[in-house]
Amino acid sequence: MKLAKQVLILLLCCSLVRFTAQAESFGPTGQSNEQPPTPPVQHSPQELQQLVAPIALYPDALVAQILAASTYPTEIVEAERWMQSHSNVKGEELAKEVDKQPWDPSVKALTQFPSVLENMDKNQPAAGCHRCRPSDASAGSQGRPPE
């Protein structure tokens, strides 16, 4: 049941991000020097499983934060660098200082999990996984080939 819940969260988050990314591509028209939007990243089944499977072991609430934060790859890098330069700040003081930052709440939440934030920063291709097909992401997290 817990795995089904994680897969459902993963599918919902990927769907939300996918539709958000599509909506962003409908920016102002009439500017001829704009490049067409890049197509979604197509990962091989092995790459997809390698990117998505490790988060299936995390608690549901953390998985939700990771998926939401993965849509802000620049903020993840900024947060990781900020955490490195403020490594002496802990607990409530950390939470207060992080709240002053302009990051998305999902990125702010990950500062309480420095190893997860560091891993996301080092593995930036995983941050682009939000552009995967939800069914492929679900399959990868379950260790089966995409549909």
N, CA, C and O atoms as a GROMACS GRO file, in nm:
protein
  588
    1MET      N    1   0.082  -0.119   0.000
    1MET     CA    2   0.000   0.000   0.000
    1MET      C    3   0.086   0.125   0.000
    1MET      O    4   0.055   0.222  -0.069
    2LYS      N    5   0.196   0.124   0.079
    2LYS     CA    6   0.283   0.240   0.085
    2LYS      C    7   0.348   0.265  -0.050
    2LYS      O    8   0.362   0.381  -0.091
    3LEU      N    9   0.388   0.159  -0.120
    3LEU     CA   10   0.449   0.176  -0.252
    3LEU      C   11   0.348   0.234  -0.349
    3LEU      O   12   0.382   0.320  -0.431
    4ALA      N   13   0.224   0.189  -0.340
    4ALA     CA   14   0.120   0.243  -0.428
    4ALA      C   15   0.099   0.391  -0.400
    4ALA      O   16   0.078   0.470  -0.493
    5LYS      N   17   0.106   0.429  -0.274
    5LYS     CA   18   0.091   0.570  -0.237
    5LYS      C   19   0.206   0.653  -0.293
    5LYS      O   20   0.185   0.763  -0.344
    6GLN      N   21   0.328   0.600  -0.285
    6GLN     CA   22   0.444   0.670  -0.339
    6GLN      C   23   0.434   0.685  -0.490
    6GLN      O   24   0.465   0.791  -0.545
    7VAL      N   25   0.391   0.580  -0.557
    7VAL     CA   26   0.377   0.585  -0.702
    7VAL      C   27   0.270   0.687  -0.741
    7VAL      O   28   0.288   0.762  -0.837
    8LEU      N   29   0.160   0.690  -0.666
    8LEU     CA   30   0.055   0.787  -0.694
    8LEU      C   31   0.106   0.929  -0.676
    8LEU      O   32   0.078   1.015  -0.759
    9ILE      N   33   0.182   0.954  -0.570
    9ILE     CA   34   0.241   1.087  -0.549
    9ILE      C   35   0.334   1.121  -0.664
    9ILE      O   36   0.330   1.233  -0.715
   10LEU      N   37   0.417   1.026  -0.704
   10LEU     CA   38   0.509   1.047  -0.814
   10LEU      C   39   0.435   1.082  -0.942
   10LEU      O   40   0.472   1.176  -1.012
   11LEU      N   41   0.330   1.006  -0.972
   11LEU     CA   42   0.253   1.033  -1.094
   11LEU      C   43   0.186   1.169  -1.089
   11LEU      O   44   0.188   1.243  -1.188
   12LEU      N   45   0.127   1.203  -0.977
   12LEU     CA   46   0.060   1.333  -0.965
   12LEU      C   47   0.159   1.447  -0.979
   12LEU      O   48   0.132   1.545  -1.049
   13CYS      N   49   0.274   1.436  -0.914
   13CYS     CA   50   0.374   1.542  -0.922
   13CYS      C   51   0.430   1.555  -1.063
   13CYS      O   52   0.444   1.666  -1.114
   14CYS      N   53   0.460   1.442  -1.126
   14CYS     CA   54   0.512   1.448  -1.262
   14CYS      C   55   0.408   1.506  -1.358
   14CYS      O   56   0.443   1.584  -1.448
   15SER      N   57   0.282   1.470  -1.340
   15SER     CA   58   0.176   1.525  -1.425
   15SER      C   59   0.163   1.675  -1.405
   15SER      O   60   0.152   1.750  -1.502
   16LEU      N   61   0.164   1.718  -1.281
   16LEU     CA   62   0.154   1.861  -1.251
   16LEU      C   63   0.269   1.937  -1.313
   16LEU      O   64   0.249   2.041  -1.375
   17VAL      N   65   0.390   1.885  -1.297
   17VAL     CA   66   0.507   1.953  -1.350
   17VAL      C   67   0.504   1.952  -1.503
   17VAL      O   68   0.541   2.051  -1.567
   18ARG      N   69   0.462   1.842  -1.559
   18ARG     CA   70   0.455   1.834  -1.706
   18ARG      C   71   0.360   1.938  -1.762
   18ARG      O   72   0.393   2.005  -1.859
   19PHE      N   73   0.242   1.951  -1.701
   19PHE     CA   74   0.146   2.048  -1.750
   19PHE      C   75   0.193   2.191  -1.722
   19PHE      O   76   0.166   2.281  -1.801
   20THR      N   77   0.263   2.212  -1.613
   20THR     CA   78   0.318   2.343  -1.585
   20THR      C   79   0.423   2.379  -1.688
   20THR      O   80   0.426   2.491  -1.738
   21ALA      N   81   0.509   2.284  -1.720
   21ALA     CA   82   0.613   2.309  -1.821
   21ALA      C   83   0.550   2.338  -1.956
   21ALA      O   84   0.599   2.424  -2.030
   22GLN      N   85   0.442   2.268  -1.991
   22GLN     CA   86   0.374   2.294  -2.117
   22GLN      C   87   0.312   2.432  -2.116
   22GLN      O   88   0.316   2.502  -2.217
   23ALA      N   89   0.254   2.473  -2.004
   23ALA     CA   90   0.191   2.605  -1.996
   23ALA      C   91   0.295   2.715  -2.011
   23ALA      O   92   0.266   2.819  -2.072
   24GLU      N   93   0.416   2.695  -1.956
   24GLU     CA   94   0.521   2.795  -1.968
   24GLU      C   95   0.566   2.811  -2.112
   24GLU      O   96   0.614   2.918  -2.150
   25SER      N   97   0.550   2.707  -2.193
   25SER     CA   98   0.592   2.717  -2.332
   25SER      C   99   0.498   2.804  -2.415
   25SER      O  100   0.531   2.841  -2.527
   26PHE      N  101   0.380   2.837  -2.360
   26PHE     CA  102   0.285   2.922  -2.430
   26PHE      C  103   0.303   3.068  -2.391
   26PHE      O  104   0.206   3.137  -2.361
   27GLY      N  105   0.427   3.112  -2.391
   27GLY     CA  106   0.458   3.250  -2.356
   27GLY      C  107   0.410   3.344  -2.466
   27GLY      O  108   0.336   3.303  -2.555
   28PRO      N  109   0.450   3.471  -2.458
   28PRO     CA  110   0.406   3.568  -2.559
   28PRO      C  111   0.454   3.528  -2.698
   28PRO      O  112   0.567   3.485  -2.717
   29THR      N  113   0.365   3.543  -2.794
   29THR     CA  114   0.400   3.511  -2.932
   29THR      C  115   0.432   3.639  -3.006
   29THR      O  116   0.414   3.749  -2.954
   30GLY      N  117   0.480   3.624  -3.126
   30GLY     CA  118   0.508   3.740  -3.207
   30GLY      C  119   0.654   3.782  -3.202
   30GLY      O  120   0.692   3.874  -3.273
   31GLN      N  121   0.733   3.720  -3.122
   31GLN     CA  122   0.875   3.749  -3.120
   31GLN      C  123   0.944   3.644  -3.204
   31GLN      O  124   0.949   3.527  -3.166
   32SER      N  125   0.997   3.686  -3.318
   32SER     CA  126   1.049   3.591  -3.415
   32SER      C  127   1.184   3.533  -3.375
   32SER      O  128   1.224   3.430  -3.430
   33ASN      N  129   1.256   3.594  -3.280
   33ASN     CA  130   1.387   3.542  -3.245
   33ASN      C  131   1.382   3.435  -3.137
   33ASN      O  132   1.486   3.387  -3.094
   34GLU      N  133   1.263   3.397  -3.092
   34GLU     CA  134   1.250   3.292  -2.990
   34GLU      C  135   1.272   3.156  -3.054
   34GLU      O  136   1.231   3.130  -3.167
   35GLN      N  137   1.338   3.071  -2.978
   35GLN     CA  138   1.357   2.934  -3.023
   35GLN      C  139   1.237   2.851  -2.980
   35GLN      O  140   1.178   2.878  -2.875
   36PRO      N  141   1.201   2.750  -3.058
   36PRO     CA  142   1.089   2.666  -3.018
   36PRO      C  143   1.126   2.592  -2.890
   36PRO      O  144   1.243   2.566  -2.865
   37PRO      N  145   1.025   2.558  -2.808
   37PRO     CA  146   1.054   2.488  -2.682
   37PRO      C  147   1.120   2.354  -2.709
   37PRO      O  148   1.091   2.287  -2.808
   38THR      N  149   1.208   2.315  -2.618
   38THR     CA  150   1.276   2.187  -2.634
   38THR      C  151   1.180   2.075  -2.598
   38THR      O  152   1.100   2.089  -2.506
   39PRO      N  153   1.189   1.964  -2.670
   39PRO     CA  154   1.099   1.851  -2.640
   39PRO      C  155   1.137   1.789  -2.505
   39PRO      O  156   1.249   1.808  -2.457
   40PRO      N  157   1.044   1.716  -2.444
   40PRO     CA  158   1.074   1.649  -2.317
   40PRO      C  159   1.195   1.557  -2.330
   40PRO      O  160   1.218   1.497  -2.436
   41VAL      N  161   1.270   1.547  -2.223
   41VAL     CA  162   1.387   1.462  -2.221
   41VAL      C  163   1.342   1.316  -2.226
   41VAL      O  164   1.255   1.274  -2.151
   42GLN      N  165   1.403   1.240  -2.315
   42GLN     CA  166   1.372   1.097  -2.325
   42GLN      C  167   1.488   1.019  -2.264
   42GLN      O  168   1.598   1.016  -2.318
   43HIS      N  169   1.462   0.956  -2.151
   43HIS     CA  170   1.563   0.875  -2.084
   43HIS      C  171   1.545   0.729  -2.122
   43HIS      O  172   1.433   0.684  -2.147
   44SER      N  173   1.657   0.656  -2.125
   44SER     CA  174   1.647   0.512  -2.147
   44SER      C  175   1.587   0.452  -2.021
   44SER      O  176   1.592   0.514  -1.915
   45PRO      N  177   1.530   0.332  -2.030
   45PRO     CA  178   1.472   0.269  -1.910
   45PRO      C  179   1.574   0.254  -1.796
   45PRO      O  180   1.538   0.270  -1.679
   46GLN      N  181   1.698   0.225  -1.830
   46GLN     CA  182   1.800   0.210  -1.727
   46GLN      C  183   1.831   0.344  -1.660
   46GLN      O  184   1.844   0.350  -1.538
   47GLU      N  185   1.842   0.451  -1.739
   47GLU     CA  186   1.867   0.583  -1.682
   47GLU      C  187   1.751   0.626  -1.593
   47GLU      O  188   1.772   0.679  -1.484
   48LEU      N  189   1.632   0.603  -1.641
   48LEU     CA  190   1.513   0.644  -1.566
   48LEU      C  191   1.505   0.570  -1.433
   48LEU      O  192   1.477   0.630  -1.330
   49GLN      N  193   1.530   0.441  -1.436
   49GLN     CA  194   1.526   0.364  -1.312
   49GLN      C  195   1.634   0.412  -1.216
   49GLN      O  196   1.610   0.424  -1.095
   50GLN      N  197   1.751   0.441  -1.268
   50GLN     CA  198   1.861   0.489  -1.185
   50GLN      C  199   1.828   0.624  -1.124
   50GLN      O  200   1.866   0.651  -1.010
   51LEU      N  201   1.757   0.711  -1.197
   51LEU     CA  202   1.722   0.843  -1.147
   51LEU      C  203   1.610   0.840  -1.044
   51LEU      O  204   1.615   0.914  -0.946
   52VAL      N  205   1.511   0.756  -1.065
   52VAL     CA  206   1.388   0.761  -0.986
   52VAL      C  207   1.385   0.659  -0.873
   52VAL      O  208   1.329   0.688  -0.767
   53ALA      N  209   1.441   0.543  -0.891
   53ALA     CA  210   1.429   0.435  -0.792
   53ALA      C  211   1.476   0.472  -0.652
   53ALA      O  212   1.409   0.435  -0.556
   54PRO      N  213   1.587   0.542  -0.634
   54PRO     CA  214   1.632   0.570  -0.496
   54PRO      C  215   1.532   0.648  -0.412
   54PRO      O  216   1.528   0.628  -0.291
   55ILE      N  217   1.453   0.734  -0.470
   55ILE     CA  218   1.360   0.812  -0.387
   55ILE      C  219   1.241   0.730  -0.342
   55ILE      O  220   1.167   0.772  -0.252
   56ALA      N  221   1.220   0.614  -0.401
   56ALA     CA  222   1.109   0.529  -0.360
   56ALA      C  223   1.130   0.477  -0.217
   56ALA      O  224   1.035   0.431  -0.154
   57LEU      N  225   1.251   0.483  -0.167
   57LEU     CA  226   1.281   0.436  -0.032
   57LEU      C  227   1.258   0.542   0.074
   57LEU      O  228   1.259   0.512   0.193
   58TYR      N  229   1.238   0.667   0.033
   58TYR     CA  230   1.217   0.776   0.128
   58TYR      C  231   1.071   0.780   0.174
   58TYR      O  232   0.983   0.726   0.107
   59PRO      N  233   1.046   0.843   0.289
   59PRO     CA  234   0.907   0.861   0.333
   59PRO      C  235   0.827   0.943   0.232
   59PRO      O  236   0.883   1.024   0.159
   60ASP      N  237   0.697   0.920   0.228
   60ASP     CA  238   0.611   0.986   0.130
   60ASP      C  239   0.623   1.138   0.131
   60ASP      O  240   0.630   1.201   0.026
   61ALA      N  241   0.626   1.197   0.248
   61ALA     CA  242   0.633   1.342   0.259
   61ALA      C  243   0.763   1.396   0.198
   61ALA      O  244   0.762   1.500   0.133
   62LEU      N  245   0.872   1.325   0.218
   62LEU     CA  246   1.000   1.367   0.161
   62LEU      C  247   1.000   1.350   0.010
   62LEU      O  248   1.053   1.435  -0.063
   63VAL      N  249   0.943   1.241  -0.038
   63VAL     CA  250   0.932   1.219  -0.184
   63VAL      C  251   0.855   1.334  -0.248
   63VAL      O  252   0.894   1.384  -0.353
   64ALA      N  253   0.747   1.375  -0.186
   64ALA     CA  254   0.666   1.486  -0.240
   64ALA      C  255   0.749   1.614  -0.246
   64ALA      O  256   0.742   1.687  -0.344
   65GLN      N  257   0.828   1.641  -0.142
   65GLN     CA  258   0.912   1.761  -0.142
   65GLN      C  259   1.020   1.753  -0.248
   65GLN      O  260   1.050   1.853  -0.314
   66ILE      N  261   1.079   1.636  -0.265
   66ILE     CA  262   1.184   1.618  -0.366
   66ILE      C  263   1.127   1.641  -0.505
   66ILE      O  264   1.187   1.712  -0.586
   67LEU      N  265   1.012   1.582  -0.533
   67LEU     CA  266   0.953   1.598  -0.666
   67LEU      C  267   0.914   1.743  -0.693
   67LEU      O  268   0.935   1.794  -0.803
   68ALA      N  269   0.858   1.809  -0.593
   68ALA     CA  270   0.823   1.950  -0.611
   68ALA      C  271   0.948   2.035  -0.629
   68ALA      O  272   0.952   2.122  -0.716
   69ALA      N  273   1.050   2.012  -0.548
   69ALA     CA  274   1.173   2.090  -0.556
   69ALA      C  275   1.249   2.064  -0.685
   69ALA      O  276   1.324   2.151  -0.732
   70SER      N  277   1.233   1.947  -0.743
   70SER     CA  278   1.306   1.915  -0.866
   70SER      C  279   1.266   2.004  -0.982
   70SER      O  280   1.335   2.007  -1.084
   71THR      N  281   1.155   2.076  -0.969
   71THR     CA  282   1.113   2.168  -1.075
   71THR      C  283   1.184   2.302  -1.063
   71THR      O  284   1.163   2.391  -1.146
   72TYR      N  285   1.268   2.318  -0.961
   72TYR     CA  286   1.345   2.440  -0.939
   72TYR      C  287   1.494   2.407  -0.931
   72TYR      O  288   1.555   2.428  -0.826
   73PRO      N  289   1.554   2.357  -1.039
   73PRO     CA  290   1.694   2.313  -1.031
   73PRO      C  291   1.791   2.426  -0.995
   73PRO      O  292   1.891   2.401  -0.927
   74THR      N  293   1.764   2.548  -1.039
   74THR     CA  294   1.853   2.659  -1.005
   74THR      C  295   1.847   2.688  -0.855
   74THR      O  296   1.950   2.714  -0.793
   75GLU      N  297   1.729   2.684  -0.798
   75GLU     CA  298   1.714   2.708  -0.655
   75GLU      C  299   1.778   2.596  -0.572
   75GLU      O  300   1.828   2.621  -0.462
   76ILE      N  301   1.777   2.475  -0.624
   76ILE     CA  302   1.844   2.364  -0.554
   76ILE      C  303   1.993   2.392  -0.545
   76ILE      O  304   2.054   2.372  -0.440
   77VAL      N  305   2.053   2.437  -0.655
   77VAL     CA  306   2.195   2.470  -0.656
   77VAL      C  307   2.222   2.585  -0.558
   77VAL      O  308   2.316   2.579  -0.480
   78GLU      N  309   2.139   2.688  -0.563
   78GLU     CA  310   2.156   2.802  -0.473
   78GLU      C  311   2.145   2.758  -0.327
   78GLU      O  312   2.226   2.798  -0.244
   79ALA      N  313   2.046   2.677  -0.298
   79ALA     CA  314   2.026   2.630  -0.160
   79ALA      C  315   2.143   2.546  -0.112
   79ALA      O  316   2.187   2.560   0.002
   80GLU      N  317   2.194   2.460  -0.197
   80GLU     CA  318   2.308   2.376  -0.159
   80GLU      C  319   2.430   2.463  -0.131
   80GLU      O  320   2.501   2.441  -0.034
   81ARG      N  321   2.454   2.561  -0.216
   81ARG     CA  322   2.569   2.650  -0.193
   81ARG      C  323   2.549   2.732  -0.066
   81ARG      O  324   2.644   2.754   0.009
   82TRP      N  325   2.427   2.777  -0.043
   82TRP     CA  326   2.398   2.853   0.079
   82TRP      C  327   2.422   2.765   0.201
   82TRP      O  328   2.479   2.810   0.300
   83MET      N  329   2.377   2.640   0.194
   83MET     CA  330   2.395   2.548   0.306
   83MET      C  331   2.545   2.525   0.334
   83MET      O  332   2.586   2.516   0.450
   84GLN      N  333   2.625   2.516   0.229
   84GLN     CA  334   2.769   2.496   0.248
   84GLN      C  335   2.832   2.616   0.316
   84GLN      O  336   2.920   2.601   0.401
   85SER      N  337   2.789   2.735   0.278
   85SER     CA  338   2.848   2.856   0.338
   85SER      C  339   2.791   2.886   0.476
   85SER      O  340   2.846   2.969   0.548
   86HIS      N  341   2.682   2.822   0.514
   86HIS     CA  342   2.620   2.840   0.645
   86HIS      C  343   2.614   2.707   0.721
   86HIS      O  344   2.514   2.677   0.786
   87SER      N  345   2.718   2.628   0.711
   87SER     CA  346   2.717   2.494   0.770
   87SER      C  347   2.711   2.496   0.922
   87SER      O  348   2.679   2.394   0.984
   88ASN      N  349   2.741   2.609   0.982
   88ASN     CA  350   2.737   2.617   1.128
   88ASN      C  351   2.596   2.646   1.182
   88ASN      O  352   2.574   2.638   1.302
   89VAL      N  353   2.502   2.680   1.094
   89VAL     CA  354   2.365   2.711   1.135
   89VAL      C  355   2.285   2.581   1.141
   89VAL      O  356   2.285   2.503   1.046
   90LYS      N  357   2.216   2.559   1.254
   90LYS     CA  358   2.140   2.435   1.273
   90LYS      C  359   2.004   2.464   1.338
   90LYS      O  360   1.982   2.573   1.390
   91GLY      N  361   1.916   2.366   1.334
   91GLY     CA  362   1.788   2.368   1.405
   91GLY      C  363   1.697   2.484   1.369
   91GLY      O  364   1.678   2.515   1.251
   92GLU      N  365   1.641   2.547   1.472
   92GLU     CA  366   1.546   2.656   1.451
   92GLU      C  367   1.611   2.777   1.385
   92GLU      O  368   1.548   2.846   1.305
   93GLU      N  369   1.736   2.801   1.418
   93GLU     CA  370   1.807   2.914   1.356
   93GLU      C  371   1.819   2.892   1.206
   93GLU      O  372   1.803   2.986   1.127
   94LEU      N  373   1.847   2.768   1.166
   94LEU     CA  374   1.853   2.734   1.024
   94LEU      C  375   1.719   2.761   0.957
   94LEU      O  376   1.713   2.823   0.851
   95ALA      N  377   1.611   2.715   1.020
   95ALA     CA  378   1.477   2.735   0.963
   95ALA      C  379   1.446   2.885   0.947
   95ALA      O  380   1.389   2.925   0.845
   96LYS      N  381   1.482   2.965   1.044
   96LYS     CA  382   1.456   3.109   1.037
   96LYS      C  383   1.536   3.174   0.924
   96LYS      O  384   1.483   3.257   0.850
   97GLU      N  385   1.662   3.136   0.911
   97GLU     CA  386   1.747   3.193   0.806
   97GLU      C  387   1.701   3.148   0.667
   97GLU      O  388   1.702   3.227   0.572
   98VAL      N  389   1.661   3.023   0.656
   98VAL     CA  390   1.614   2.970   0.527
   98VAL      C  391   1.485   3.040   0.485
   98VAL      O  392   1.465   3.066   0.366
   99ASP      N  393   1.398   3.070   0.582
   99ASP     CA  394   1.272   3.138   0.549
   99ASP      C  395   1.295   3.276   0.488
   99ASP      O  396   1.206   3.328   0.420
  100LYS      N  397   1.409   3.334   0.512
  100LYS     CA  398   1.441   3.466   0.456
  100LYS      C  399   1.480   3.457   0.308
  100LYS      O  400   1.483   3.558   0.237
  101GLN      N  401   1.509   3.337   0.262
  101GLN     CA  402   1.553   3.318   0.123
  101GLN      C  403   1.432   3.318   0.028
  101GLN      O  404   1.322   3.283   0.069
  102PRO      N  405   1.453   3.357  -0.098
  102PRO     CA  406   1.342   3.367  -0.193
  102PRO      C  407   1.306   3.235  -0.263
  102PRO      O  408   1.240   3.237  -0.366
  103TRP      N  409   1.349   3.124  -0.209
  103TRP     CA  410   1.329   2.994  -0.273
  103TRP      C  411   1.186   2.945  -0.256
  103TRP      O  412   1.111   2.991  -0.169
  104ASP      N  413   1.150   2.850  -0.341
  104ASP     CA  414   1.022   2.782  -0.330
  104ASP      C  415   1.016   2.707  -0.196
  104ASP      O  416   1.119   2.657  -0.150
  105PRO      N  417   0.898   2.698  -0.134
  105PRO     CA  418   0.887   2.626  -0.007
  105PRO      C  419   0.938   2.482  -0.011
  105PRO      O  420   0.991   2.432   0.088
  106SER      N  421   0.924   2.416  -0.125
  106SER     CA  422   0.974   2.278  -0.135
  106SER      C  423   1.126   2.273  -0.125
  106SER      O  424   1.181   2.180  -0.066
  107VAL      N  425   1.193   2.372  -0.182
  107VAL     CA  426   1.340   2.378  -0.173
  107VAL      C  427   1.380   2.411  -0.030
  107VAL      O  428   1.474   2.354   0.024
  108LYS      N  429   1.308   2.505   0.032
  108LYS     CA  430   1.336   2.540   0.171
  108LYS      C  431   1.321   2.418   0.262
  108LYS      O  432   1.401   2.399   0.354
  109ALA      N  433   1.221   2.337   0.237
  109ALA     CA  434   1.198   2.218   0.320
  109ALA      C  435   1.316   2.121   0.311
  109ALA      O  436   1.350   2.054   0.409
  110LEU      N  437   1.377   2.113   0.194
  110LEU     CA  438   1.489   2.019   0.177
  110LEU      C  439   1.615   2.061   0.250
  110LEU      O  440   1.707   1.980   0.266
  111THR      N  441   1.622   2.186   0.296
  111THR     CA  442   1.739   2.226   0.373
  111THR      C  443   1.746   2.153   0.506
  111THR      O  444   1.852   2.147   0.568
  112GLN      N  445   1.635   2.096   0.550
  112GLN     CA  446   1.636   2.015   0.672
  112GLN      C  447   1.692   1.875   0.646
  112GLN      O  448   1.713   1.797   0.738
  113PHE      N  449   1.716   1.844   0.517
  113PHE     CA  450   1.773   1.716   0.476
  113PHE      C  451   1.895   1.745   0.388
  113PHE      O  452   1.889   1.727   0.267
  114PRO      N  453   2.006   1.791   0.448
  114PRO     CA  454   2.122   1.835   0.370
  114PRO      C  455   2.176   1.730   0.274
  114PRO      O  456   2.221   1.764   0.165
  115SER      N  457   2.174   1.603   0.313
  115SER     CA  458   2.228   1.500   0.223
  115SER      C  459   2.141   1.484   0.098
  115SER      O  460   2.193   1.458  -0.010
  116VAL      N  461   2.010   1.499   0.114
  116VAL     CA  462   1.919   1.491  -0.001
  116VAL      C  463   1.943   1.610  -0.093
  116VAL      O  464   1.950   1.595  -0.215
  117LEU      N  465   1.954   1.729  -0.035
  117LEU     CA  466   1.978   1.850  -0.113
  117LEU      C  467   2.112   1.841  -0.188
  117LEU      O  468   2.121   1.878  -0.305
  118GLU      N  469   2.212   1.792  -0.119
  118GLU     CA  470   2.344   1.776  -0.182
  118GLU      C  471   2.337   1.677  -0.298
  118GLU      O  472   2.394   1.700  -0.404
  119ASN      N  473   2.266   1.566  -0.276
  119ASN     CA  474   2.252   1.466  -0.381
  119ASN      C  475   2.179   1.522  -0.502
  119ASN      O  476   2.216   1.494  -0.616
  120MET      N  477   2.076   1.602  -0.478
  120MET     CA  478   2.001   1.663  -0.590
  120MET      C  479   2.089   1.762  -0.665
  120MET      O  480   2.079   1.772  -0.787
  121ASP      N  481   2.174   1.835  -0.593
  121ASP     CA  482   2.264   1.930  -0.658
  121ASP      C  483   2.366   1.858  -0.744
  121ASP      O  484   2.394   1.901  -0.856
  122LYS      N  485   2.421   1.750  -0.693
  122LYS     CA  486   2.524   1.675  -0.767
  122LYS      C  487   2.465   1.601  -0.885
  122LYS      O  488   2.536   1.575  -0.983
  123ASN      N  489   2.339   1.566  -0.878
  123ASN     CA  490   2.275   1.487  -0.983
  123ASN      C  491   2.172   1.570  -1.058
  123ASN      O  492   2.054   1.535  -1.063
  124GLN      N  493   2.217   1.679  -1.116
  124GLN     CA  494   2.125   1.768  -1.184
  124GLN      C  495   2.043   1.701  -1.294
  124GLN      O  496   1.932   1.746  -1.319
  125PRO      N  497   2.091   1.596  -1.362
  125PRO     CA  498   2.001   1.531  -1.458
  125PRO      C  499   1.873   1.482  -1.394
  125PRO      O  500   1.768   1.477  -1.459
  126ALA      N  501   1.880   1.445  -1.267
  126ALA     CA  502   1.759   1.400  -1.198
  126ALA      C  503   1.659   1.514  -1.184
  126ALA      O  504   1.538   1.491  -1.181
  127ALA      N  505   1.709   1.636  -1.175
  127ALA     CA  506   1.619   1.750  -1.164
  127ALA      C  507   1.538   1.767  -1.293
  127ALA      O  508   1.429   1.823  -1.290
  128GLY      N  509   1.591   1.719  -1.405
  128GLY     CA  510   1.517   1.727  -1.530
  128GLY      C  511   1.420   1.613  -1.550
  128GLY      O  512   1.346   1.610  -1.648
  129CYS      N  513   1.420   1.519  -1.458
  129CYS     CA  514   1.332   1.403  -1.470
  129CYS      C  515   1.185   1.443  -1.461
  129CYS      O  516   1.098   1.365  -1.501
  130HIS      N  517   1.156   1.560  -1.410
  130HIS     CA  518   1.017   1.603  -1.400
  130HIS      C  519   0.955   1.619  -1.538
  130HIS      O  520   0.833   1.631  -1.551
  131ARG      N  521   1.039   1.619  -1.642
  131ARG     CA  522   0.987   1.628  -1.777
  131ARG      C  523   0.962   1.491  -1.840
  131ARG      O  524   0.924   1.482  -1.957
  132CYS      N  525   0.984   1.386  -1.762
  132CYS     CA  526   0.959   1.250  -1.810
  132CYS      C  527   0.809   1.228  -1.827
  132CYS      O  528   0.727   1.303  -1.774
  133ARG      N  529   0.775   1.124  -1.900
  133ARG     CA  530   0.635   1.082  -1.900
  133ARG      C  531   0.605   1.022  -1.765
  133ARG      O  532   0.685   0.942  -1.715
  134PRO      N  533   0.493   1.057  -1.702
  134PRO     CA  534   0.462   1.003  -1.570
  134PRO      C  535   0.464   0.851  -1.565
  134PRO      O  536   0.508   0.793  -1.465
  135SER      N  537   0.418   0.786  -1.670
  135SER     CA  538   0.416   0.640  -1.668
  135SER      C  539   0.558   0.584  -1.667
  135SER      O  540   0.583   0.480  -1.606
  136ASP      N  541   0.652   0.652  -1.735
  136ASP     CA  542   0.791   0.608  -1.734
  136ASP      C  543   0.852   0.627  -1.596
  136ASP      O  544   0.926   0.541  -1.548
  137ALA      N  545   0.822   0.741  -1.533
  137ALA     CA  546   0.876   0.767  -1.399
  137ALA      C  547   0.823   0.664  -1.300
  137ALA      O  548   0.896   0.616  -1.214
  138SER      N  549   0.696   0.631  -1.312
  138SER     CA  550   0.635   0.532  -1.224
  138SER      C  551   0.701   0.397  -1.244
  138SER      O  552   0.733   0.328  -1.147
  139ALA      N  553   0.722   0.358  -1.368
  139ALA     CA  554   0.784   0.230  -1.397
  139ALA      C  555   0.925   0.226  -1.342
  139ALA      O  556   0.966   0.125  -1.285
  140GLY      N  557   0.999   0.335  -1.358
  140GLY     CA  558   1.137   0.340  -1.308
  140GLY      C  559   1.143   0.326  -1.158
  140GLY      O  560   1.233   0.259  -1.106
  141SER      N  561   1.048   0.388  -1.087
  141SER     CA  562   1.051   0.380  -0.942
  141SER      C  563   1.014   0.241  -0.892
  141SER      O  564   1.043   0.206  -0.778
  142GLN      N  565   0.949   0.162  -0.977
  142GLN     CA  566   0.910   0.027  -0.939
  142GLN      C  567   1.005  -0.079  -0.992
  142GLN      O  568   0.988  -0.198  -0.967
  143GLY      N  569   1.107  -0.035  -1.067
  143GLY     CA  570   1.205  -0.128  -1.119
  143GLY      C  571   1.158  -0.209  -1.237
  143GLY      O  572   1.210  -0.318  -1.263
  144ARG      N  573   1.059  -0.158  -1.311
  144ARG     CA  574   1.011  -0.229  -1.429
  144ARG      C  575   1.031  -0.142  -1.552
  144ARG      O  576   1.046  -0.020  -1.538
  145PRO      N  577   1.033  -0.200  -1.671
  145PRO     CA  578   1.055  -0.120  -1.792
  145PRO      C  579   0.938  -0.027  -1.820
  145PRO      O  580   0.825  -0.056  -1.779
  146PRO      N  581   0.963   0.086  -1.888
  146PRO     CA  582   0.854   0.178  -1.920
  146PRO      C  583   0.754   0.114  -2.015
  146PRO      O  584   0.785   0.018  -2.086
  147GLU      N  585   0.633   0.169  -2.014
  147GLU     CA  586   0.526   0.116  -2.100
  147GLU      C  587   0.547   0.152  -2.244
  147GLU      O  588   0.466   0.116  -2.330
   0.00000   0.00000   0.00000
